[in-house]
Amino acid sequence: MNVRIALSAALTLPFLAAPAPAAEEPAPAEKVLKAGLIGLDTSHAVAFTKLLNDPKAPPEVAGVRVVAAFPGGSPDVPSSRDRVPEYTKTLKEEYGVEVVDSIEALLGKVDVVFLESVDGRPHLEQARPVFKARKPMFIDKPVAGSLADAVEIFELAKETGTPVFSSSALRFSPGIAAMRAGKLGDVAGCDAYSPCELEEHVPDFFWYGVHGVETLFTILGTGCESVSRTTTPGSDLAVGVWKGGRIGTFRGIRDGAPHDFGATVFGAKGIGQSGGYVGYQPLVAEIVKFFKSGEAPVSPEETLEIFAFMEAADESKRQDGRPVTIESVLARARAEAASRGK
């Protein structure tokens, strides 16, 4: 009996004496990126901050927090100038954002930048110190106030190795993104539309029509060769011809129709509607992913072709609707951008 007890104890004690497995170390908390806003003259500044600074933000928009802002504003554009005080007050009082008096002061406080100025004309000069500091930057639409400025922005990004991209929120709306992903198979053509209010200080489609043009390019991709435009006081129709003979149109709405967004898509599997705007969260999720990875979801080449389409449409208007090639307006813009450095 004593032998059995001793043998049992000998077999059991090693297991009783074995140390408990070490508890798993908790995963290190993800670094929260501090973001700065340049330009408080657009509702996007408040809407993006509301999403990002929400303590209950879903994972796809978590990890970036707006901490500082430079108001900016364009004195000669009432819809810019008149919004700055209200949006500045909201950001300070409701979201605790520090408002600073220069872009340089902003850059000392942040890791990443949202260039939000609603007017594209100051974008190039506002972007220069950001490129110098090499801070990843999202540039809200329009990327610039001219095609030449857009060319220079992307050249500076390349020279300084600074991650940058620009986009309309429409690009990432699920219905539009699904068309690009092949929901209707290969796309033979697309008729996109959006509101198209005009602002006298910027090229026609740069102000608001960019949303519809970006929808068009999201679905058809790059490869547009020429553009012709018909315009009336209440609407615009720009017709682009893509390589291989595909046709894409943008209808800009001002009068006589609901101010809505979307596209009719002609695909190999059928004809369908893309759906339109669903909010800012899909775009903000892509911006957060971009800030964390440094990888832009939209190439400079595609964004430049979008703005070349719009510049070609303006040139076609000046030439009474004659077709204007994308390459001709890009060549002129590149030459202008290059001449500035001489």
Secondary structure, DSSP 8 states (H G I E B T S, - for coil): -HHHHHHHHHHHHHHHHS--------------EEEEEE--SSHHHHHHHHHHT-TT--GGG-SEEEEEEE----TT-HHHHTTHHHHHHHHHHHH--EE-S-HHHHHTT-SEEEE--SSSTTHHHHHHHHHHHT--EEEESSS-SSHHHHHHHHHHHHHHT--EEEE-GGGGSHHHHHHHTTTTSSEEEEEEEEE----TTS-HHHHTTHHHHHHHHHHH-S-EEEEEEEEETTEEEEEEEEGGG-EEEEEEE-SSS----EEEEEETTEEEE------SHHHHHHHHHHHHH---SS-HHHHHHHHHHHHHHHHHHHTTT--EEHHHHHHHHHHHHHHHT-
